[in-house]
Amino acid sequence: MPIAPPVTTVRRTAAIVELELDGLVRHVTLADWLVLLIGLLYATATQVDARPVWLAAMAFAAAGVTLRLPKVLAARTALRIELQSWLMVIFIGYVVWTTGGDASPLQSLYLLPVVLAGLVLSPSRLAPLVVAIGAISIGALLADSDVAPRSAAFVGRALLAVAPLAVVAWLTSELGGALSSARRRAAALAEGDALTGLAGRRAFIDALHEEVTMAASRDQPTALLVLDLTGTRRLNELHGQEAGNSALRLIADVLRRVLRQSDRAARIGGDEFAVLLSGADATAAQVAAQRIRHAIHAATLEVGARHVRCTVSVGIACAPRDGRDAAALLAAAERRLESDRGLRAGASGAGAPGAQG
């Protein structure tokens, strides 16, 4: 039974992404001012009439400030970056045409919007931006070049103007995609467990808090089980680390098989698991714990030529009897887990492995 992340986890991940994009917006702002400064300085230092460039700069600055107002495109930072990139391309294109067209040294400024947009936009949304830059560059080449448009020389100059930008756009987009994938993998590791496929500790604590709060508001019980694979170190010493990993995966498989759709399971520590039983009282929690124990013991773990059976210790806590918040409930379950672990160690002998052949 797959465990879906709680709403708070999804919201937190979205908030983190939005915060990262907000940080990138500050870099876009610096790039805007850099483009403005370079364009104005070059136009002023050359023999061209700088007044149109100054007017374009004021329009560009006004549009940029408008996009940064709090009520404009609120919570849509990626779209804001996309629009700012388009504004930058339009302004650079105008300045390039005004300051020499194909011969203008300011054409290298196109790299700024390409890089910034490539880090955020998908390839399908980045492509029109690159095509627009290519069209502006080729248009400037047609207007200023004395080379025949269909000649090899013209094609070569067009490729020289467009190809580097296309390559930079592609590489930056690949880098942006890799960074996005890395962020998603990091979030998955934080919110879920790669070994067992269950939810991770942080996601489970969020779910436990939501469940306890909801159960209290409806005056309904809820139960928490904390399970521990007995003798993990001994199992690893006898059969290797992979045997221990296989035992953890076995427990996860059993939990998926025996739990209800409304229940939630997670791996919350090295060899610890937790189960949230929605609407279950103390009696139902005891029945569920026994069912899980028997199912885990009945499942055979194959280690080489041997068949190994696993055992678990279980701690049970119920709300509201043992606490009215997630921390109190988890602490009560952990205490009873320690007690059950001690009873089983005493019954089987000190140092006995938790997996038996």
Phi, psi and omega in degrees: 000109180298141180257111181285141178294145179293164183300321182297326179293316179298317179296320180294318179297317178297321180294323179295316179299315180297323179295320178296320178293323176300323176295323178291328178302323179297323177292323177297320178299316178297321178295321177302311181294326178296315179297315178301312184297313182295316180299316180292318180297317182292316180296322180288325184281340181266182184274359183284161176288116186276351185297315177300323179294320178296319177296317178296321179296319179294320177295318179297315180296319180296317179296319179296317179296320179299318180295336182268359177295142185305324184273357180263122180054043180301136178060021177231061187295322181298319178294323178298317179296321179297314180294321178295324177296319178295318178300319180295319180297316181297315181295315179298317179301318179295316181296321179298314179298323183285332186251029174127354177061236182299332182271356183291131177287352183282358179298334179294343178295339178302337181298328182297304179295328180296314181293313182297316179291324181297331180286340187245316189279154172287159180305324181292332179267340177281325184304313179300326179295316180293320178298319179297318178297318178298318180296318179296317181295316180291324177297319177295324179293318178296323183286327188253344187274143174262009179270141180299134184302330183264006182279160178296326179296319180294316179299319179297317179293325178294316178296322180296329180280327189258319187302314180302321178295320179296319179295315179298318179299315181296313181296318180293321177297319177297318178296316178299319177296320178295319178295320178296318178295320179296320178295318179295321178295320178296320178294321179296321179293325180285323185264341183222172182249118185292328184289314187258342184081002177274173175294157176269180186297313185297316179296323181292320179298320176300314181295321179297316179299315180297317183293316181296318179297317180292319180296321179294320181292334180259003181056045179241152178279162171209152185230151180233130173247136172241123184247146179225127176292118185286133174068040182298317182298318179297319179298317179294321180294321183281322191235357178098163183298323182296329176295318177298317177298319179296323178295320178295319178294325178298315179299316179299318179297319179297316180299317178298327185280322189262344182278158176283166178297329182280347181276159179230137180236152181205157169260116188253358179199190182305304178234025180250140177235157176226145179229129178256118183255099183292129177074010183266136173267188184298319181294314179296325179293321177297318179297317180295320180297317179294320179298319179293317178304309184295321181293322178292317180293327181284335180285129184266130176259120181271120179236099185065236180266002184257154174249122186245139176250137183259149174233154180228151168263148185227134171245137185239136173221145183230141175256138011266002186302315186259004180153157182244012175218167186298318183296315181295320181293317180294320179296320179295318178295322179295320178297317181288332174296316178299319179296315180294323178297318179294318178299319182288324177294320179292325182286326185262350182100142181298136176082001180293139180289154179275359177233128185240148180280000000 
